[in-house]
Amino acid sequence: MPQVSKESANQIVVDFVKKEKNTETVDIAIVEEQRDGWMVRGTFPIDMEGHPWVQKFAVLVDQKGKVRTTDFALL
């Protein structure tokens, strides 16, 4: 079974969040190895009715490099 690296998981999540949330800036805070893949957590800026906010995310990338779960929330 292919094993995705920490750096690859990081890039997969950055590309995923940029596409899903239509943002250019994604800040990765932590990448944790888990039994079933990599949990990548971070933030990105959003604009809510002219006011800047920050949204946080947690994305699980499996060992094959596929996004399995996502969690987005406002800070």
DRENDO-923176 format. One record per atom (N, C-alpha, C, CB): residue in one letter; x, y, z; atom name. Coordinates in steps of 0.02 Angstrom, whole numbers, plus 50000, padded with zeros to 5 digits. Glycine has a CB too. Layout:
DRENDO-923176
r: a | x: X | y: Y | z: Z | a: CA
...
This chain:
DRENDO-923176
r: m | x: 50042 | y: 49941 | z: 50000 | a: N
r: m | x: 50000 | y: 50000 | z: 50000 | a: CA
r: m | x: 50044 | y: 50062 | z: 50000 | a: C
r: m | x: 49952 | y: 50000 | z: 50061 | a: CB
r: p | x: 50031 | y: 50111 | z: 49956 | a: N
r: p | x: 50071 | y: 50172 | z: 49954 | a: CA
r: p | x: 50065 | y: 50210 | z: 50020 | a: C
r: p | x: 50049 | y: 50217 | z: 49896 | a: CB
r: q | x: 50119 | y: 50241 | z: 50040 | a: N
r: q | x: 50120 | y: 50280 | z: 50102 | a: CA
r: q | x: 50133 | y: 50353 | z: 50083 | a: C
r: q | x: 50173 | y: 50253 | z: 50152 | a: CB
r: v | x: 50088 | y: 50397 | z: 50101 | a: N
r: v | x: 50096 | y: 50468 | z: 50086 | a: CA
r: v | x: 50140 | y: 50499 | z: 50140 | a: C
r: v | x: 50027 | y: 50505 | z: 50081 | a: CB
r: s | x: 50186 | y: 50543 | z: 50120 | a: N
r: s | x: 50231 | y: 50576 | z: 50168 | a: CA
r: s | x: 50196 | y: 50635 | z: 50201 | a: C
r: s | x: 50295 | y: 50599 | z: 50132 | a: CB
r: k | x: 50228 | y: 50659 | z: 50254 | a: N
r: k | x: 50203 | y: 50717 | z: 50290 | a: CA
r: k | x: 50199 | y: 50778 | z: 50243 | a: C
r: k | x: 50247 | y: 50734 | z: 50351 | a: CB
r: e | x: 50250 | y: 50788 | z: 50203 | a: N
r: e | x: 50252 | y: 50845 | z: 50157 | a: CA
r: e | x: 50198 | y: 50839 | z: 50103 | a: C
r: e | x: 50321 | y: 50850 | z: 50124 | a: CB
r: s | x: 50188 | y: 50778 | z: 50079 | a: N
r: s | x: 50136 | y: 50767 | z: 50028 | a: CA
r: s | x: 50067 | y: 50780 | z: 50057 | a: C
r: s | x: 50140 | y: 50695 | z: 50001 | a: CB
r: a | x: 50055 | y: 50756 | z: 50117 | a: N
r: a | x: 49990 | y: 50767 | z: 50150 | a: CA
r: a | x: 49978 | y: 50842 | z: 50160 | a: C
r: a | x: 49987 | y: 50730 | z: 50219 | a: CB
r: n | x: 50030 | y: 50877 | z: 50180 | a: N
r: n | x: 50026 | y: 50950 | z: 50188 | a: CA
r: n | x: 50005 | y: 50983 | z: 50123 | a: C
r: n | x: 50094 | y: 50978 | z: 50212 | a: CB
r: q | x: 50037 | y: 50966 | z: 50067 | a: N
r: q | x: 50022 | y: 50996 | z: 50003 | a: CA
r: q | x: 49952 | y: 50977 | z: 49978 | a: C
r: q | x: 50074 | y: 50976 | z: 49951 | a: CB
r: i | x: 49932 | y: 50915 | z: 49989 | a: N
r: i | x: 49865 | y: 50893 | z: 49970 | a: CA
r: i | x: 49812 | y: 50936 | z: 50005 | a: C
r: i | x: 49854 | y: 50818 | z: 49988 | a: CB
r: v | x: 49822 | y: 50949 | z: 50070 | a: N
r: v | x: 49774 | y: 50988 | z: 50108 | a: CA
r: v | x: 49774 | y: 51061 | z: 50086 | a: C
r: v | x: 49789 | y: 50984 | z: 50183 | a: CB
r: v | x: 49832 | y: 51090 | z: 50075 | a: N
r: v | x: 49836 | y: 51160 | z: 50052 | a: CA
r: v | x: 49798 | y: 51167 | z: 49986 | a: C
r: v | x: 49910 | y: 51182 | z: 50043 | a: CB
r: d | x: 49810 | y: 51122 | z: 49939 | a: N
r: d | x: 49776 | y: 51126 | z: 49874 | a: CA
r: d | x: 49700 | y: 51116 | z: 49883 | a: C
r: d | x: 49804 | y: 51073 | z: 49826 | a: CB
r: f | x: 49680 | y: 51069 | z: 49926 | a: N
r: f | x: 49610 | y: 51055 | z: 49938 | a: CA
r: f | x: 49574 | y: 51115 | z: 49968 | a: C
r: f | x: 49603 | y: 50995 | z: 49985 | a: CB
r: v | x: 49603 | y: 51145 | z: 50019 | a: N
r: v | x: 49571 | y: 51203 | z: 50052 | a: CA
r: v | x: 49568 | y: 51262 | z: 50005 | a: C
r: v | x: 49609 | y: 51222 | z: 50117 | a: CB
r: k | x: 49621 | y: 51274 | z: 49967 | a: N
r: k | x: 49620 | y: 51330 | z: 49919 | a: CA
r: k | x: 49563 | y: 51321 | z: 49869 | a: C
r: k | x: 49688 | y: 51334 | z: 49881 | a: CB
r: k | x: 49553 | y: 51261 | z: 49845 | a: N
r: k | x: 49501 | y: 51248 | z: 49795 | a: CA
r: k | x: 49431 | y: 51251 | z: 49827 | a: C
r: k | x: 49512 | y: 51180 | z: 49762 | a: CB
r: e | x: 49422 | y: 51217 | z: 49883 | a: N
r: e | x: 49356 | y: 51213 | z: 49914 | a: CA
r: e | x: 49331 | y: 51280 | z: 49941 | a: C
r: e | x: 49358 | y: 51163 | z: 49970 | a: CB
r: k | x: 49377 | y: 51319 | z: 49970 | a: N
r: k | x: 49358 | y: 51381 | z: 50003 | a: CA
r: k | x: 49375 | y: 51444 | z: 49963 | a: C
r: k | x: 49390 | y: 51385 | z: 50070 | a: CB
r: n | x: 49401 | y: 51434 | z: 49902 | a: N
r: n | x: 49417 | y: 51490 | z: 49858 | a: CA
r: n | x: 49460 | y: 51543 | z: 49893 | a: C
r: n | x: 49352 | y: 51523 | z: 49832 | a: CB
r: t | x: 49517 | y: 51520 | z: 49920 | a: N
r: t | x: 49563 | y: 51564 | z: 49954 | a: CA
r: t | x: 49633 | y: 51554 | z: 49927 | a: C
r: t | x: 49560 | y: 51552 | z: 50030 | a: CB
r: e | x: 49675 | y: 51603 | z: 49933 | a: N
r: e | x: 49744 | y: 51598 | z: 49911 | a: CA
r: e | x: 49792 | y: 51585 | z: 49969 | a: C
r: e | x: 49764 | y: 51662 | z: 49874 | a: CB
r: t | x: 49771 | y: 51601 | z: 50030 | a: N
r: t | x: 49815 | y: 51594 | z: 50088 | a: CA
r: t | x: 49790 | y: 51539 | z: 50133 | a: C
r: t | x: 49819 | y: 51660 | z: 50126 | a: CB
r: v | x: 49833 | y: 51490 | z: 50146 | a: N
r: v | x: 49818 | y: 51436 | z: 50192 | a: CA
r: v | x: 49878 | y: 51428 | z: 50238 | a: C
r: v | x: 49803 | y: 51368 | z: 50153 | a: CB
r: d | x: 49866 | y: 51434 | z: 50303 | a: N
r: d | x: 49920 | y: 51427 | z: 50352 | a: CA
r: d | x: 49912 | y: 51361 | z: 50389 | a: C
r: d | x: 49919 | y: 51486 | z: 50403 | a: CB
r: i | x: 49962 | y: 51318 | z: 50383 | a: N
r: i | x: 49962 | y: 51254 | z: 50417 | a: CA
r: i | x: 49992 | y: 51263 | z: 50486 | a: C
r: i | x: 50002 | y: 51200 | z: 50376 | a: CB
r: a | x: 49955 | y: 51240 | z: 50537 | a: N
r: a | x: 49979 | y: 51246 | z: 50606 | a: CA
r: a | x: 50014 | y: 51182 | z: 50630 | a: C
r: a | x: 49921 | y: 51263 | z: 50653 | a: CB
r: i | x: 49984 | y: 51125 | z: 50614 | a: N
r: i | x: 50012 | y: 51062 | z: 50638 | a: CA
r: i | x: 49992 | y: 51005 | z: 50591 | a: C
r: i | x: 49988 | y: 51047 | z: 50709 | a: CB
r: v | x: 50038 | y: 50958 | z: 50583 | a: N
r: v | x: 50025 | y: 50897 | z: 50545 | a: CA
r: v | x: 50041 | y: 50839 | z: 50592 | a: C
r: v | x: 50068 | y: 50894 | z: 50477 | a: CB
r: e | x: 49990 | y: 50799 | z: 50607 | a: N
r: e | x: 49998 | y: 50744 | z: 50654 | a: CA
r: e | x: 49989 | y: 50677 | z: 50618 | a: C
r: e | x: 49948 | y: 50750 | z: 50712 | a: CB
r: e | x: 50034 | y: 50631 | z: 50630 | a: N
r: e | x: 50026 | y: 50564 | z: 50603 | a: CA
r: e | x: 49976 | y: 50525 | z: 50645 | a: C
r: e | x: 50094 | y: 50526 | z: 50599 | a: CB
r: q | x: 49928 | y: 50494 | z: 50613 | a: N
r: q | x: 49878 | y: 50454 | z: 50647 | a: CA
r: q | x: 49878 | y: 50384 | z: 50618 | a: C
r: q | x: 49808 | y: 50486 | z: 50642 | a: CB
r: r | x: 49843 | y: 50339 | z: 50650 | a: N
r: r | x: 49842 | y: 50269 | z: 50630 | a: CA
r: r | x: 49819 | y: 50262 | z: 50557 | a: C
r: r | x: 49796 | y: 50229 | z: 50675 | a: CB
r: d | x: 49771 | y: 50303 | z: 50536 | a: N
r: d | x: 49743 | y: 50296 | z: 50469 | a: CA
r: d | x: 49764 | y: 50351 | z: 50421 | a: C
r: d | x: 49669 | y: 50295 | z: 50474 | a: CB
r: g | x: 49816 | y: 50388 | z: 50437 | a: N
r: g | x: 49840 | y: 50440 | z: 50391 | a: CA
r: g | x: 49869 | y: 50499 | z: 50428 | a: C
r: g | x: 49783 | y: 50463 | z: 50347 | a: CB
r: w | x: 49860 | y: 50559 | z: 50400 | a: N
r: w | x: 49886 | y: 50621 | z: 50427 | a: CA
r: w | x: 49828 | y: 50669 | z: 50442 | a: C
r: w | x: 49936 | y: 50654 | z: 50378 | a: CB
r: m | x: 49828 | y: 50698 | z: 50502 | a: N
r: m | x: 49781 | y: 50751 | z: 50520 | a: CA
r: m | x: 49817 | y: 50817 | z: 50512 | a: C
r: m | x: 49752 | y: 50741 | z: 50593 | a: CB
r: v | x: 49791 | y: 50860 | z: 50468 | a: N
r: v | x: 49821 | y: 50925 | z: 50454 | a: CA
r: v | x: 49774 | y: 50978 | z: 50480 | a: C
r: v | x: 49837 | y: 50934 | z: 50378 | a: CB
r: r | x: 49800 | y: 51023 | z: 50522 | a: N
r: r | x: 49759 | y: 51076 | z: 50552 | a: CA
r: r | x: 49790 | y: 51144 | z: 50535 | a: C
r: r | x: 49753 | y: 51067 | z: 50629 | a: CB
r: g | x: 49747 | y: 51193 | z: 50526 | a: N
r: g | x: 49771 | y: 51260 | z: 50510 | a: CA
r: g | x: 49714 | y: 51310 | z: 50504 | a: C
r: g | x: 49811 | y: 51259 | z: 50447 | a: CB
r: t | x: 49730 | y: 51367 | z: 50473 | a: N
r: t | x: 49681 | y: 51421 | z: 50465 | a: CA
r: t | x: 49688 | y: 51452 | z: 50396 | a: C
r: t | x: 49691 | y: 51475 | z: 50520 | a: CB
r: f | x: 49636 | y: 51490 | z: 50379 | a: N
r: f | x: 49638 | y: 51531 | z: 50318 | a: CA
r: f | x: 49592 | y: 51590 | z: 50328 | a: C
r: f | x: 49618 | y: 51490 | z: 50255 | a: CB
r: p | x: 49607 | y: 51648 | z: 50296 | a: N
r: p | x: 49565 | y: 51707 | z: 50304 | a: CA
r: p | x: 49502 | y: 51704 | z: 50261 | a: C
r: p | x: 49606 | y: 51770 | z: 50286 | a: CB
r: i | x: 49448 | y: 51733 | z: 50286 | a: N
r: i | x: 49387 | y: 51740 | z: 50247 | a: CA
r: i | x: 49360 | y: 51810 | z: 50257 | a: C
r: i | x: 49334 | y: 51687 | z: 50268 | a: CB
r: d | x: 49315 | y: 51830 | z: 50213 | a: N
r: d | x: 49283 | y: 51896 | z: 50216 | a: CA
r: d | x: 49209 | y: 51885 | z: 50226 | a: C
r: d | x: 49298 | y: 51938 | z: 50151 | a: CB
r: m | x: 49184 | y: 51906 | z: 50284 | a: N
r: m | x: 49112 | y: 51900 | z: 50298 | a: CA
r: m | x: 49081 | y: 51970 | z: 50298 | a: C
r: m | x: 49100 | y: 51865 | z: 50366 | a: CB
r: e | x: 49047 | y: 51985 | z: 50244 | a: N
r: e | x: 49013 | y: 52049 | z: 50236 | a: CA
r: e | x: 49059 | y: 52108 | z: 50249 | a: C
r: e | x: 48953 | y: 52052 | z: 50282 | a: CB
r: g | x: 49119 | y: 52104 | z: 50221 | a: N
r: g | x: 49166 | y: 52159 | z: 50226 | a: CA
r: g | x: 49210 | y: 52158 | z: 50288 | a: C
r: g | x: 49130 | y: 52222 | z: 50224 | a: CB
r: h | x: 49202 | y: 52108 | z: 50331 | a: N
r: h | x: 49242 | y: 52103 | z: 50392 | a: CA
r: h | x: 49288 | y: 52042 | z: 50387 | a: C
r: h | x: 49196 | y: 52097 | z: 50454 | a: CB
r: p | x: 49352 | y: 52052 | z: 50402 | a: N
r: p | x: 49399 | y: 51995 | z: 50399 | a: CA
r: p | x: 49389 | y: 51948 | z: 50458 | a: C
r: p | x: 49471 | y: 52020 | z: 50397 | a: CB
r: w | x: 49386 | y: 51883 | z: 50444 | a: N
r: w | x: 49381 | y: 51831 | z: 50495 | a: CA
r: w | x: 49432 | y: 51777 | z: 50478 | a: C
r: w | x: 49308 | y: 51801 | z: 50497 | a: CB
r: v | x: 49441 | y: 51733 | z: 50525 | a: N
r: v | x: 49485 | y: 51676 | z: 50515 | a: CA
r: v | x: 49444 | y: 51613 | z: 50524 | a: C
r: v | x: 49546 | y: 51678 | z: 50563 | a: CB
r: q | x: 49452 | y: 51567 | z: 50479 | a: N
r: q | x: 49418 | y: 51502 | z: 50485 | a: CA
r: q | x: 49471 | y: 51449 | z: 50495 | a: C
r: q | x: 49375 | y: 51487 | z: 50421 | a: CB
r: k | x: 49458 | y: 51403 | z: 50542 | a: N
r: k | x: 49505 | y: 51349 | z: 50555 | a: CA
r: k | x: 49480 | y: 51286 | z: 50521 | a: C
r: k | x: 49514 | y: 51338 | z: 50631 | a: CB
r: f | x: 49527 | y: 51239 | z: 50511 | a: N
r: f | x: 49508 | y: 51176 | z: 50479 | a: CA
r: f | x: 49549 | y: 51119 | z: 50508 | a: C
r: f | x: 49518 | y: 51180 | z: 50403 | a: CB
r: a | x: 49522 | y: 51060 | z: 50501 | a: N
r: a | x: 49557 | y: 50997 | z: 50516 | a: CA
r: a | x: 49538 | y: 50949 | z: 50460 | a: C
r: a | x: 49538 | y: 50968 | z: 50588 | a: CB
r: v | x: 49588 | y: 50923 | z: 50425 | a: N
r: v | x: 49576 | y: 50879 | z: 50368 | a: CA
r: v | x: 49617 | y: 50816 | z: 50378 | a: C
r: v | x: 49595 | y: 50915 | z: 50301 | a: CB
r: l | x: 49584 | y: 50759 | z: 50369 | a: N
r: l | x: 49618 | y: 50695 | z: 50374 | a: CA
r: l | x: 49633 | y: 50669 | z: 50304 | a: C
r: l | x: 49576 | y: 50643 | z: 50414 | a: CB
r: v | x: 49697 | y: 50655 | z: 50291 | a: N
r: v | x: 49719 | y: 50627 | z: 50227 | a: CA
r: v | x: 49739 | y: 50555 | z: 50241 | a: C
r: v | x: 49778 | y: 50669 | z: 50195 | a: CB
r: d | x: 49710 | y: 50508 | z: 50204 | a: N
r: d | x: 49726 | y: 50437 | z: 50216 | a: CA
r: d | x: 49795 | y: 50419 | z: 50187 | a: C
r: d | x: 49673 | y: 50391 | z: 50186 | a: CB
r: q | x: 49816 | y: 50357 | z: 50197 | a: N
r: q | x: 49883 | y: 50335 | z: 50177 | a: CA
r: q | x: 49891 | y: 50332 | z: 50101 | a: C
r: q | x: 49897 | y: 50268 | z: 50206 | a: CB
r: k | x: 49836 | y: 50336 | z: 50065 | a: N
r: k | x: 49840 | y: 50337 | z: 49991 | a: CA
r: k | x: 49839 | y: 50408 | z: 49964 | a: C
r: k | x: 49783 | y: 50297 | z: 49962 | a: CB
r: g | x: 49831 | y: 50459 | z: 50008 | a: N
r: g | x: 49831 | y: 50528 | z: 49986 | a: CA
r: g | x: 49763 | y: 50557 | z: 49971 | a: C
r: g | x: 49872 | y: 50535 | z: 49926 | a: CB
r: k | x: 49710 | y: 50523 | z: 49994 | a: N
r: k | x: 49642 | y: 50548 | z: 49982 | a: CA
r: k | x: 49616 | y: 50583 | z: 50045 | a: C
r: k | x: 49594 | y: 50489 | z: 49963 | a: CB
r: v | x: 49579 | y: 50638 | z: 50034 | a: N
r: v | x: 49547 | y: 50674 | z: 50089 | a: CA
r: v | x: 49489 | y: 50632 | z: 50113 | a: C
r: v | x: 49524 | y: 50746 | z: 50066 | a: CB
r: r | x: 49490 | y: 50614 | z: 50177 | a: N
r: r | x: 49438 | y: 50571 | z: 50206 | a: CA
r: r | x: 49387 | y: 50610 | z: 50247 | a: C
r: r | x: 49469 | y: 50518 | z: 50249 | a: CB
r: t | x: 49410 | y: 50656 | z: 50290 | a: N
r: t | x: 49364 | y: 50695 | z: 50330 | a: CA
r: t | x: 49387 | y: 50768 | z: 50331 | a: C
r: t | x: 49359 | y: 50668 | z: 50403 | a: CB
r: t | x: 49337 | y: 50813 | z: 50338 | a: N
r: t | x: 49353 | y: 50884 | z: 50344 | a: CA
r: t | x: 49311 | y: 50914 | z: 50399 | a: C
r: t | x: 49340 | y: 50922 | z: 50276 | a: CB
r: d | x: 49338 | y: 50964 | z: 50432 | a: N
r: d | x: 49303 | y: 51001 | z: 50484 | a: CA
r: d | x: 49323 | y: 51074 | z: 50477 | a: C
r: d | x: 49318 | y: 50972 | z: 50556 | a: CB
r: f | x: 49275 | y: 51117 | z: 50464 | a: N
r: f | x: 49287 | y: 51189 | z: 50458 | a: CA
r: f | x: 49246 | y: 51226 | z: 50511 | a: C
r: f | x: 49270 | y: 51215 | z: 50387 | a: CB
r: a | x: 49276 | y: 51276 | z: 50544 | a: N
r: a | x: 49240 | y: 51315 | z: 50594 | a: CA
r: a | x: 49271 | y: 51385 | z: 50599 | a: C
r: a | x: 49242 | y: 51279 | z: 50664 | a: CB
r: l | x: 49228 | y: 51433 | z: 50616 | a: N
r: l | x: 49253 | y: 51502 | z: 50628 | a: CA
r: l | x: 49289 | y: 51505 | z: 50694 | a: C
r: l | x: 49195 | y: 51553 | z: 50626 | a: CB
r: l | x: 49341 | y: 51546 | z: 50697 | a: N
r: l | x: 49377 | y: 51557 | z: 50760 | a: CA
r: l | x: 49342 | y: 51609 | z: 50800 | a: C
r: l | x: 49450 | y: 51577 | z: 50748 | a: CB
